[in-house]
Amino acid sequence: MPTFNYDGSKLSYEQRGRKAGAAERPIVLLHGLLLPRKHHYLLADALAERGNRVILLDLLGHGASDKPDHSRYYTMEIFGRQVIGLLDHLDIPEAVIGGTSLGANVTLEAANHAPERCRGMFLEMPVLERAAPAAAVLFVPLTIAYAEAQPLFEWMARAMRMVPRGLHLYGDVLLDVLSRDPGPSAAVLHGLLTGRMAPHPSERAKLDMPTLIMGHERDLLHPFSDAAALERELPNAELVHANSFFELRFPPNRLSDAIADFLDEAWGVATA
């Protein structure tokens, strides 16, 4: 897979759907926390079929990108600047940026850092202020476990790397997560837990690019109330109510169609 250097680290990415005319319709898709970029493969292919140039990035500490083991390398602001660094590397002046969970928050940071580079935003399951207590309950014990039970996690990671891949995409994603080294995983969680979750609401209110937000009920880490509040904060946002976390995982479906329609509209403004 191709890579580029950002602030001394190697970041891995790939592109899907580079066909005639697609170069003018780039979308950067960003993964969730501790997940590799491949978990967006099905969505990427569905969007590529609609004529989009889909770029999948492994943020630092994830997938095939470098994984330093100190928390100072992992903040939402740094992740957001990495996305803009990818656009610079590919000589893309403007793109739609989007992602899931961590990827949604990083999208907000990228747009806040360089709004002129962001044609639009797609935000699935953003993790904002209402999710903070659940994030602490879930990730503080995991961070401690990674640090204090490192030999056990290292043994499990070695064992998981020996399991054959290729039976199913999401099975491979799970194996990749279980194969992670505990040191960088603890550093990622520590860095994110001690930094800000997203731009301040006063900063978010200035992001006036077209935005598609998706959320679902019964999720403590991604409460629908966060998605609904974000729709109210952003000047040009639309909120789509998903039936569950799993609905978008197997496109094409109504949600992937909604994203593709949103991309058509975002780029249609540029060609009108």
Secondary structure, DSSP 4 states (H G I P E B T S, - for coil): --EEEETTEEEEEEEE---TTGGGSEEEEE--TT--GGGGHHHHHHHHHTT-EEEEE--TTSTTS---SSGGG--HHHHHHHHHHHHHHTT-S-EEEEEETHHHHHHHHHHHH-GGGEEEEEEES---GGGHHHHHHHHHHHHHHHHHTHHHHHHHHHHHHTSPP-S-HHHHHHHHHHTS-HHHHHHHHHHHHHS-SSS-HHHHTT--S-EEEEE-SS-SSS-HHHHHHHHHHSTTEEEEE-S-TTGGGS-SSHHHHHHHHHHHHHHHHHH-
